[in-house]
C-alpha cells in the first residue's frame, strides 16, 4: 500500500463499529486493531470490504492535505543530531551521561509498552 493511502486506511478502519484503536505499521505492511470481542465477525467483514476504491473515496473526502511524513522524519533526525552535539559541546561529561541514561530509559519504556 502506498504511504499516501495510510491516512485513509486509518480513517476507514477507525470508523468501523466496535473498533476502539487502530495502528498501521506502514514499513512492515501490517495493521493492528483493538475491538469489542462481540463485534469480531462484523469487524472482519468490514475489513474484508475495504478495497482500493474505498480508500480512494476516503482520500477524496479530506478537507485538508496532510503534511508528508518524510519531512517529519528529516526534522526528527535533525533534532536528534542537533541535541547530541549541543550536549556534547555544552555539558560536562557527568551530565551528558545522565542525559544518555534518561534517554535510554524512555526508549526502554516505549519498547516494553509496544511489546505488551
N, CA, C and O of each residue as an XYZ file, in Angstrom:
464
protein
N       0.848     -1.169      0.000
C       0.000      0.000      0.000
C       0.895      1.234      0.000
O       1.833      1.318      0.793
N       0.617      2.180     -0.872
C       1.417      3.406     -0.873
C       1.255      4.183      0.431
O       0.202      4.139      1.068
N       2.300      4.884      0.812
C       2.274      5.646      2.065
C       1.199      6.724      2.054
O       0.686      7.104      3.107
N       0.857      7.215      0.872
C      -0.165      8.261      0.783
C      -1.557      7.737      1.140
O      -2.458      8.527      1.424
N      -1.742      6.417      1.129
C      -3.041      5.828      1.444
C      -3.196      5.451      2.918
O      -4.279      5.040      3.334
N      -2.143      5.583      3.708
C      -2.206      5.139      5.099
C      -3.207      5.935      5.924
O      -3.906      5.368      6.763
N      -3.284      7.243      5.695
C      -4.238      8.054      6.459
C      -5.679      7.661      6.156
O      -6.520      7.621      7.054
N      -5.958      7.373      4.895
C      -7.311      6.940      4.524
C      -7.632      5.583      5.148
O      -8.754      5.356      5.601
N      -6.649      4.682      5.172
C      -6.861      3.378      5.788
C      -7.128      3.523      7.281
O      -7.992      2.836      7.826
N      -6.401      4.403      7.941
C      -6.649      4.656      9.358
C      -8.060      5.186      9.590
O      -8.749      4.757     10.515
N      -8.479      6.115      8.748
C      -9.814      6.701      8.889
C     -10.901      5.649      8.672
O     -11.842      5.556      9.459
N     -10.772      4.863      7.615
C     -11.792      3.863      7.315
C     -11.874      2.778      8.382
O     -12.966      2.396      8.802
N     -10.730      2.288      8.816
C     -10.758      1.217      9.807
C     -11.165      1.748     11.181
O     -11.735      1.000     11.976
N     -10.891      3.008     11.481
C     -11.336      3.588     12.738
C     -12.829      3.842     12.790
O     -13.406      3.925     13.874
N     -13.471      3.969     11.616
C     -14.914      4.208     11.551
C     -15.740      2.928     11.653
O     -16.967      3.000     11.706
N     -15.110      1.779     11.683
C     -15.837      0.505     11.776
C     -16.435      0.377     13.176
O     -15.769      0.665     14.171
N     -17.689     -0.055     13.248
C     -18.366     -0.229     14.537
C     -17.654     -1.290     15.364
O     -17.374     -2.385     14.875
N     -17.365     -0.963     16.615
C     -16.718     -1.899     17.513
C     -15.210     -1.727     17.606
O     -14.582     -2.301     18.496
N     -14.614     -0.947     16.702
C     -13.161     -0.741     16.718
C     -12.839      0.424     17.642
O     -13.411      1.507     17.519
N     -11.909      0.185     18.576
C     -11.508      1.222     19.528
C     -10.218      1.918     19.101
O     -10.098      3.137     19.224
N      -9.275      1.161     18.608
C      -7.947      1.712     18.335
C      -7.360      1.025     17.101
O      -7.489     -0.186     16.922
N      -6.714      1.827     16.259
C      -6.110      1.308     15.032
C      -4.662      1.770     14.972
O      -4.354      2.936     15.218
N      -3.789      0.841     14.642
C      -2.381      1.175     14.387
C      -1.991      0.548     13.061
O      -2.219     -0.638     12.821
N      -1.400      1.367     12.212
C      -0.917      0.882     10.920
C       0.598      0.978     10.929
O       1.163      2.044     11.177
N       1.243     -0.131     10.661
C       2.692     -0.186     10.580
C       3.061     -0.262      9.099
O       3.160     -1.344      8.519
N       3.262      0.917      8.504
C       3.483      1.017      7.067
C       4.746      0.351      6.589
O       4.769     -0.237      5.508
N       5.798      0.432      7.377
C       7.075     -0.140      6.944
C       7.024     -1.653      6.833
O       7.645     -2.229      5.940
N       6.295     -2.303      7.728
C       6.240     -3.756      7.684
C       4.951     -4.261      7.054
O       4.764     -5.467      6.894
N       4.067     -3.343      6.698
C       2.844     -3.727      5.997
C       1.836     -4.461      6.852
O       1.179     -5.387      6.376
N       1.699     -4.060      8.124
C       0.733     -4.706      8.993
C      -0.114     -3.664      9.699
O       0.247     -2.491      9.785
N      -1.260     -4.128     10.204
C      -2.191     -3.252     10.899
C      -2.695     -3.994     12.130
O      -2.943     -5.199     12.077
N      -2.848     -3.272     13.240
C      -3.362     -3.850     14.477
C      -4.625     -3.104     14.881
O      -4.678     -1.876     14.823
N      -5.642     -3.858     15.291
C      -6.919     -3.277     15.707
C      -7.261     -3.742     17.115
O      -7.038     -4.900     17.466
N      -7.805     -2.831     17.922
C      -8.431     -3.194     19.188
C      -9.929     -3.048     18.968
O     -10.397     -2.003     18.515
N     -10.679     -4.096     19.289
C     -12.119     -4.078     19.025
C     -12.848     -4.878     20.088
O     -12.240     -5.638     20.842
N     -14.175     -4.695     20.138
C     -15.015     -5.484     21.044
C     -15.086     -6.913     20.535
O     -15.255     -7.149     19.338
N     -14.957     -7.859     21.447
C     -14.980     -9.274     21.052
C     -16.340     -9.672     20.457
O     -16.408    -10.539     19.586
N     -17.420     -9.035     20.930
C     -18.745     -9.363     20.402
C     -18.883     -8.947     18.938
O     -19.671     -9.538     18.200
N     -18.129     -7.944     18.516
C     -18.238     -7.412     17.156
C     -17.214     -8.016     16.201
O     -17.015     -7.483     15.110
N     -16.565     -9.103     16.578
C     -15.462     -9.659     15.785
C     -15.874     -9.965     14.355
O     -15.166     -9.589     13.420
N     -16.989    -10.630     14.165
C     -17.430    -11.000     12.817
C     -17.712     -9.756     11.977
O     -17.336     -9.697     10.806
N     -18.369     -8.771     12.568
C     -18.663     -7.539     11.838
C     -17.408     -6.763     11.480
O     -17.314     -6.185     10.397
N     -16.442     -6.751     12.392
C     -15.178     -6.054     12.123
C     -14.435     -6.738     10.990
O     -13.930     -6.071     10.087
N     -14.364     -8.064     11.027
C     -13.669     -8.797      9.960
C     -14.357     -8.616      8.607
O     -13.689     -8.478      7.583
N     -15.689     -8.616      8.603
C     -16.415     -8.385      7.347
C     -16.143     -6.984      6.800
O     -15.944     -6.805      5.599
N     -16.138     -5.994      7.697
C     -15.882     -4.623      7.256
C     -14.454     -4.470      6.744
O     -14.223     -3.739      5.781
N     -13.496     -5.144      7.367
C     -12.110     -5.090      6.887
C     -11.968     -5.751      5.526
O     -11.222     -5.271      4.673
N     -12.683     -6.850      5.321
C     -12.633     -7.529      4.018
C     -13.261     -6.666      2.924
O     -12.917     -6.800      1.749
N     -14.177     -5.786      3.309
C     -14.835     -4.926      2.326
C     -13.968     -3.745      1.918
O     -14.266     -3.078      0.927
N     -12.888     -3.469      2.671
C     -12.002     -2.367      2.297
C     -11.206     -2.746      1.056
O     -10.518     -3.767      1.030
N     -11.309     -1.925      0.048
C     -10.552     -2.165     -1.180
C      -9.985     -0.839     -1.676
O     -10.127      0.193     -1.020
N      -9.347     -0.878     -2.832
C      -8.703      0.321     -3.380
C      -9.725      1.426     -3.639
O      -9.425      2.604     -3.445
N     -10.914      1.058     -4.072
C     -11.935      2.060     -4.355
C     -12.403      2.758     -3.080
O     -12.606      3.972     -3.071
N     -12.572      1.991     -2.005
C     -12.994      2.589     -0.736
C     -11.924      3.543     -0.208
O     -12.245      4.595      0.343
N     -10.667      3.180     -0.376
C      -9.577      4.051      0.071
C      -9.514      5.305     -0.782
O      -9.291      6.398     -0.262
N      -9.709      5.160     -2.089
C      -9.708      6.332     -2.973
C     -10.865      7.268     -2.624
O     -10.697      8.487     -2.628
N     -12.031      6.706     -2.323
C     -13.177      7.532     -1.925
C     -12.903      8.259     -0.607
O     -13.286      9.417     -0.443
N     -12.244      7.583      0.322
C     -11.934      8.221      1.607
C     -10.911      9.336      1.427
O     -10.964     10.343      2.133
N      -9.981      9.166      0.490
C      -8.978     10.201      0.257
C      -9.602     11.450     -0.349
O      -9.141     12.557     -0.073
N     -10.636     11.300     -1.166
C     -11.264     12.471     -1.770
C     -12.088     13.242     -0.749
O     -12.421     14.404     -0.979
N     -12.422     12.615      0.378
C     -13.220     13.283      1.404
C     -12.414     14.178      2.324
O     -12.991     14.846      3.182
N     -11.099     14.213      2.174
C     -10.282     15.059      3.042
C     -10.486     16.523      2.701
O     -10.573     16.901      1.533
N     -10.561     17.341      3.747
C     -10.721     18.767      3.546
C      -9.356     19.452      3.441
O      -9.228     20.507      2.819
N      -8.356     18.852      4.045
C      -7.022     19.444      4.017
C      -6.004     18.384      3.617
O      -6.241     17.185      3.761
N      -4.897     18.840      3.127
C      -3.810     17.942      2.753
C      -2.896     17.763      3.954
O      -2.453     18.748      4.545
N      -2.610     16.532      4.319
C      -1.754     16.283      5.457
C      -0.291     16.450      5.075
O       0.082     16.271      3.916
N       0.531     16.795      6.056
C       1.951     17.016      5.821
C       2.624     15.694      5.456
O       2.316     14.664      6.056
N       3.533     15.703      4.486
C       4.222     14.463      4.134
C       5.028     13.930      5.320
O       5.569     14.701      6.113
N       5.099     12.620      5.429
C       5.778     12.003      6.558
C       7.297     12.116      6.448
O       7.989     12.091      7.466
N       7.815     12.239      5.252
C       9.262     12.307      5.084
C       9.826     13.571      5.726
O      10.935     13.549      6.259
N       9.080     14.668      5.681
C       9.540     15.910      6.294
C       9.695     15.725      7.802
O      10.660     16.212      8.391
N       8.764     15.036      8.417
C       8.822     14.794      9.861
C      10.036     13.946     10.195
O      10.706     14.203     11.195
N      10.330     12.956      9.394
C      11.486     12.109      9.644
C      12.779     12.914      9.574
O      13.654     12.751     10.423
N      12.908     13.778      8.575
C      14.098     14.606      8.437
C      14.230     15.552      9.635
O      15.327     15.737     10.162
N      13.124     16.143     10.061
C      13.161     17.051     11.206
C      13.509     16.299     12.497
O      14.235     16.830     13.338
N      13.002     15.076     12.664
C      13.344     14.272     13.838
C      14.832     13.945     13.860
O      15.471     14.008     14.910
N      15.384     13.596     12.700
C      16.819     13.315     12.624
C      17.646     14.557     12.913
O      18.650     14.479     13.621
N      17.238     15.706     12.375
C      17.960     16.951     12.622
C      17.919     17.320     14.102
O      18.926     17.770     14.649
N      16.786     17.140     14.754
C      16.667     17.425     16.182
C      17.545     16.476     16.992
O      18.217     16.893     17.936
N      17.534     15.205     16.621
C      18.342     14.220     17.326
C      19.832     14.541     17.225
O      20.546     14.516     18.227
N      20.293     14.837     16.027
C      21.711     15.152     15.816
C      22.073     16.480     16.485
O      23.125     16.591     17.115
N      21.214     17.475     16.353
C      21.474     18.771     16.983
C      21.550     18.665     18.494
O      22.420     19.274     19.116
N      20.646     17.897     19.092
C      20.659     17.726     20.547
C      21.924     16.988     20.994
O      22.501     17.307     22.034
N      22.346     16.004     20.204
C      23.567     15.260     20.538
C      24.769     16.193     20.584
O      25.525     16.191     21.556
N      24.946     16.988     19.536
C      26.099     17.879     19.501
C      25.987     19.014     20.513
O      27.007     19.466     21.032
N      24.788     19.483     20.807
C      24.622     20.525     21.825
C      25.030     19.989     23.196
O      25.721     20.675     23.949
N      24.606     18.765     23.522
C      25.018     18.165     24.793
C      26.527     17.939     24.823
O      27.179     18.166     25.842
N      27.065     17.493     23.708
C      28.493     17.189     23.646
C      29.350     18.440     23.842
O      30.380     18.388     24.514
N      28.934     19.550     23.263
C      29.724     20.773     23.322
C      29.510     21.578     24.597
O      30.437     22.226     25.082
N      28.291     21.542     25.147
C      27.970     22.465     26.228
C      27.811     21.826     27.610
O      27.734     22.547     28.605
N      27.762     20.525     27.698
C      27.567     19.890     29.007
C      28.816     19.127     29.432
O      29.506     18.548     28.592
N      29.109     19.122     30.725
C      30.215     18.296     31.201
C      29.864     16.808     31.102
O      28.693     16.440     31.016
N      30.875     15.980     31.114
C      30.695     14.540     30.896
C      29.693     13.889     31.854
O      28.868     13.104     31.388
N      29.712     14.164     33.156
C      28.724     13.510     34.037
C      27.276     13.856     33.676
O      26.400     12.993     33.738
N      27.023     15.102     33.303
C      25.656     15.471     32.910
C      25.268     14.821     31.591
O      24.115     14.433     31.404
N      26.214     14.701     30.684
C      25.921     14.004     29.423
C      25.513     12.565     29.698
O      24.588     12.048     29.072
N      26.203     11.915     30.638
C      25.872     10.528     30.982
C      24.454     10.424     31.531
O      23.737      9.472     31.223
N      24.047     11.396     32.341
C      22.682     11.394     32.881
C      21.669     11.508     31.751
O      20.658     10.807     31.759
N      21.924     12.384     30.777
C      21.012     12.527     29.647
C      20.937     11.249     28.811
O      19.861     10.882     28.338
N      22.061     10.577     28.628
C      22.071      9.328     27.860
C      21.236      8.268     28.577
O      20.432      7.587     27.940
N      21.412      8.120     29.878
C      20.649      7.121     30.640
C      19.164      7.470     30.632
O      18.323      6.586     30.469
N      18.834      8.745     30.806
C      17.420      9.160     30.789
C      16.797      8.896     29.422
O      15.653      8.449     29.338
N      17.535      9.168     28.360
C      17.021      8.885     27.022
C      16.826      7.398     26.783
O      15.863      6.989     26.134
N      17.739      6.590     27.307
C      17.611      5.142     27.156
C      16.405      4.623     27.925
O      15.709      3.728     27.445
N      16.148      5.160     29.097
C      15.003      4.708     29.893
C      13.690      4.991     29.172
O      12.776      4.166     29.193
N      13.595      6.152     28.536
C      12.380      6.465     27.774
C      12.230      5.497     26.608
O      11.126      5.031     26.324
N      13.337      5.191     25.929
C      13.306      4.229     24.825
C      12.908      2.849     25.327
O      12.084      2.181     24.701
N      13.478      2.410     26.446
C      13.167      1.101     27.009
C      11.699      1.022     27.419
O      11.051      0.000     27.189
N      11.162      2.085     28.025
C       9.758      2.114     28.441
C       8.840      1.994     27.218
O       7.853      1.258     27.247
N       9.174      2.725     26.140
C       8.354      2.655     24.924
C       8.441      1.268     24.303
O       7.440      0.750     23.808
N       9.621      0.661     24.324
C       9.773     -0.678     23.752
C       8.967     -1.711     24.549
O       8.306     -2.570     23.965
N       9.023     -1.625     25.869
C       8.237     -2.554     26.686
C       6.736     -2.336     26.505
O       5.963     -3.294     26.516
N       6.324     -1.081     26.340
C       4.914     -0.788     26.098
C       4.452     -1.409     24.782
O       3.356     -1.964     24.712
N       5.272     -1.320     23.749
C       4.909     -1.907     22.452
C       4.869     -3.428     22.531
O       4.010     -4.061     21.917
N       5.784     -4.009     23.274
C       5.785     -5.468     23.417
C       4.583     -5.960     24.216
O       4.074     -7.053     23.969
N       4.134     -5.156     25.167
C       2.988     -5.566     25.969
C       1.753     -5.578     25.102
O       0.665     -5.897     25.581
